[in-house]
Amino acid sequence: MQKEIWIVKYCLVALLLCGLSLSIRAEVNARVDRTIVSEYENITLTVTVTGSKQDTPDFSSILDFKVISQQQRSETSMSISGGKREILRVQIYSLILEPKRIGKLIIPELNVGMHVTEEIIINVVTPSAADLQRDARFAFFETKVDKTKAYVQSQIIYSVKLYYTNVVTGDFPSPPEIPETIIEVLENEIRNEAIVNGQRFSILEKRYAIFPQKSGYLTIPQEKFRGALGRGNFFSNTQTIAVRSNPITVEIMPTPKNFSGSAWIAAESFVLNETWSEYPPKFKVNEPVSRIISMTAKGLTRSQLPMLEELNLENAKTYVDPPVVDERFTKNGIISSNSTTIGIVPTQADPILLREIRIPWWNTRTNMEEVAIIPSRTYSVETTQNGQIFPIKTLSEPTLPEIDIKPQSNSMSWGLISLIIILTGYSLFASLQWLKMDKELAHLKVKNSNYPKETNESNEKAAFHKLKHACLNHNAADTHRFLALWGRTKFKTKSLQELQNRLQEHSFKDEVDKLERALYAKEKKSTWQGNNLLKLVTRLRTLMPEKIEETNLLTRINPDATAL
């Protein structure tokens, strides 16, 4: 029993010695370069981790300071234990910290693996007037806004100028952080020079567009600059300087109660415009016309531009392309624009009424409501050449002349001669009638030649063959043209809309809609496939046979053709 007790004691001592060895081999230390600083000065936090096992410190618990930069480097150190030399790795972390406020700020305990650093208290004080006056000789701010009163969601131009001498180095402050605002950088930097009180200063200016999202009072916080005075070379040391600006307060007014618009638009200018693919627009059945609605605003971001109401027309189909949006940043503010292309395809030869477009907006320069208007217009719709019906003149059948034949008793030869004369006259009359029909057919052929070359063959089989070829080649334009031709020859319809009404087939309507979306889309590269439409037309062609107009024409010209 006593032997076992000695074994336990031995193990405890070994573990204690091992822990002491680990504490010697692993060490964590945190320190700062100073504990009293002004609110415009930075401090340097250095964390050293020594030991064979390396763990990364967790800096996420530092809340009273803003981490400006973080660097890391490795070194080695040597230790002697029990007469043996041991080389240990040293990891050094350097952080530049900026205090967020005045008062006693804390760098909390930092966890590094199994180790914890000690808490550090930093006393942040207001810089003395003497220090501020001294630093102002080398650098100072000039800040301003273009207005001290602004409407909610309207643009405020905020300018920041930093004046500094050639012996000052440092980074320009970041864009301001203001709750419940949208801030856009107008220009990254504008460089200039000026003479102030007989001293030359370099000027670095940045401009911002600020869009407040709530009414009340908006406070733009102080701009703070922390820099170094001096070159920092072998012959001179650098000295920290800090300058600040004064905060700016802007009154933000709510939306006026008398504003009549449904969407609040506050801008310096707002223009609404309408253009066409051809002017004046010419509307024809089944032919697309592009209407472009554009709007341009000064003092709005592109996301603030209003959306157009959907265009619904009873006698036309419409296809709307996604708006093309542009946003330009200038030193005087943001200029945004968009243009929306609307494809209009008449389905009937009835007039098209485009109703008035009204967009109320608030002019921030005149402090008055204005209305951008595109007036209402009515356009007539013509039938396309493909939709016209060319009348075919009915050819009258030749009739025999009434001949009064009286019997002659003189001689049989006179009767025979009279019969020959009558038959000869009939043959001559019939020949003249056939020549007249041939001339009319030639005239009909000339009139039909006004069709596009692809539609010269007006019989149903030829039209279906061309439609089939266009579908197999996935050619949307040819398919659209030959589908209308096939409908005319098969069902005597004047348009695709009339063909859809004739067939009463929901799946056919869906396929035509897909075809027209591909045809009238702004993007020319279409992925439209004609296989489904071809299968559907083939099935409908078999289920719904109709007599073709050319057959009737043939019957009228040659009654015996029906027997062939």
Rosetta blueprint (number, residue, H / E / L):
1 M L
2 Q H
3 K H
4 E H
5 I H
6 W H
7 I H
8 V H
9 K H
10 Y H
11 C H
12 L H
13 V H
14 A H
15 L H
16 L H
17 L H
18 C H
19 G H
20 L H
21 S H
22 L H
23 S H
24 I H
25 R H
26 A L
27 E E
28 V E
29 N E
30 A E
31 R E
32 V E
33 D L
34 R L
35 T L
36 I E
37 V E
38 S E
39 E L
40 Y L
41 E L
42 N L
43 I E
44 T E
45 L E
46 T E
47 V E
48 T E
49 V E
50 T E
51 G L
52 S L
53 K L
54 Q L
55 D L
56 T L
57 P L
58 D L
59 F L
60 S L
61 S L
62 I L
63 L L
64 D L
65 F E
66 K E
67 V E
68 I E
69 S E
70 Q E
71 Q E
72 Q E
73 R E
74 S E
75 E E
76 T E
77 S E
78 M E
79 S E
80 I E
81 S E
82 G L
83 G L
84 K E
85 R E
86 E E
87 I E
88 L E
89 R E
90 V E
91 Q E
92 I E
93 Y E
94 S E
95 L E
96 I E
97 L E
98 E E
99 P E
100 K L
101 R L
102 I L
103 G E
104 K E
105 L E
106 I E
107 I E
108 P L
109 E L
110 L L
111 N E
112 V E
113 G L
114 M L
115 H E
116 V E
117 T L
118 E L
119 E L
120 I E
121 I E
122 I E
123 N E
124 V E
125 V E
126 T L
127 P L
128 S L
129 A H
130 A H
131 D H
132 L H
133 Q H
134 R H
135 D H
136 A H
137 R L
138 F L
139 A E
140 F E
141 F E
142 E E
143 T E
144 K E
145 V E
146 D L
147 K L
148 T L
149 K E
150 A E
151 Y E
152 V L
153 Q L
154 S L
155 Q L
156 I E
157 I E
158 Y E
159 S E
160 V E
161 K E
162 L E
163 Y E
164 Y E
165 T L
166 N L
167 V L
168 V E
169 T E
170 G E
171 D L
172 F L
173 P L
174 S L
175 P L
176 P L
177 E L
178 I L
179 P L
180 E L
181 T E
182 I E
183 I E
184 E E
185 V E
186 L E
187 E E
188 N E
189 E E
190 I E
191 R E
192 N E
193 E E
194 A E
195 I E
196 V E
197 N L
198 G L
199 Q E
200 R E
201 F E
202 S E
203 I E
204 L E
205 E E
206 K E
207 R E
208 Y E
209 A E
210 I E
211 F E
212 P E
213 Q L
214 K L
215 S L
216 G E
217 Y E
218 L E
219 T E
220 I E
221 P L
222 Q L
223 E L
224 K E
225 F E
226 R E
227 G E
228 A E
229 L E
230 G L
231 R L
232 G L
233 N L
234 F L
235 F L
236 S L
237 N L
238 T L
239 Q E
240 T E
241 I E
242 A E
243 V E
244 R E
245 S L
246 N L
247 P L
248 I E
249 T E
250 V E
251 E E
252 I E
253 M E
254 P L
255 T L
256 P L
257 K L
258 N L
259 F L
260 S L
261 G L
262 S L
263 A L
264 W L
265 I L
266 A E
267 A E
268 E L
269 S E
270 F E
271 V E
272 L E
273 N E
274 E E
275 T E
276 W E
277 S L
278 E L
279 Y L
280 P L
281 P L
282 K L
283 F E
284 K E
285 V L
286 N L
287 E E
288 P L
289 V E
290 S E
291 R E
292 I E
293 I E
294 S E
295 M E
296 T E
297 A E
298 K E
299 G L
300 L L
301 T L
302 R H
303 S H
304 Q H
305 L L
306 P L
307 M L
308 L L
309 E L
310 E L
311 L L
312 N L
313 L L
314 E L
315 N L
316 A E
317 K E
318 T E
319 Y E
320 V E
321 D L
322 P L
323 P L
324 V E
325 V E
326 D E
327 E E
328 R E
329 F E
330 T E
331 K L
332 N L
333 G E
334 I E
335 I E
336 S E
337 S E
338 N E
339 S E
340 T E
341 T E
342 I E
343 G E
344 I E
345 V E
346 P E
347 T L
348 Q L
349 A L
350 D L
351 P L
352 I E
353 L E
354 L E
355 R L
356 E L
357 I E
358 R E
359 I E
360 P E
361 W E
362 W E
363 N E
364 T L
365 R L
366 T L
367 N L
368 M E
369 E E
370 E E
371 V E
372 A E
373 I E
374 I E
375 P L
376 S L
377 R E
378 T E
379 Y E
380 S L
381 V E
382 E E
383 T L
384 T L
385 Q H
386 N H
387 G H
388 Q L
389 I L
390 F L
391 P L
392 I L
393 K L
394 T L
395 L L
396 S L
397 E L
398 P L
399 T L
400 L L
401 P L
402 E L
403 I L
404 D L
405 I L
406 K L
407 P L
408 Q L
409 S L
410 N L
411 S L
412 M H
413 S H
414 W H
415 G H
416 L H
417 I H
418 S H
419 L H
420 I H
421 I H
422 I H
423 L H
424 T H
425 G H
426 Y H
427 S H
428 L H
429 F H
430 A H
431 S H
432 L H
433 Q H
434 W H
435 L H
436 K H
437 M H
438 D H
439 K H
440 E H
441 L H
442 A H
443 H H
444 L H
445 K H
446 V H
447 K H
448 N H
449 S L
450 N L
451 Y L
452 P L
453 K H
454 E H
455 T H
456 N L
457 E L
458 S L
459 N L
460 E H
461 K H
462 A H
463 A H
464 F H
465 H H
466 K H
467 L H
468 K H
469 H H
470 A H
471 C H
472 L H
473 N L
474 H L
475 N L
476 A H
477 A H
478 D H
479 T H
480 H H
481 R H
482 F H
483 L H
484 A H
485 L H
486 W H
487 G H
488 R H
489 T H
490 K H
491 F H
492 K L
493 T L
494 K L
495 S L
496 L H
497 Q H
498 E H
499 L H
500 Q H
501 N H
502 R H
503 L H
504 Q L
505 E L
506 H H
507 S H
508 F H
509 K H
510 D H
511 E H
512 V H
513 D H
514 K H
515 L H
516 E H
517 R H
518 A H
519 L H
520 Y H
521 A L
522 K L
523 E L
524 K L
525 K L
526 S L
527 T L
528 W L
529 Q L
530 G L
531 N H
532 N H
533 L H
534 L H
535 K H
536 L H
537 V H
538 T H
539 R H
540 L H
541 R H
542 T H
543 L H
544 M L
545 P L
546 E L
547 K L
548 I L
549 E H
550 E H
551 T H
552 N H
553 L H
554 L H
555 T H
556 R H
557 I H
558 N L
559 P H
560 D H
561 A H
562 T H
563 A H
564 L L
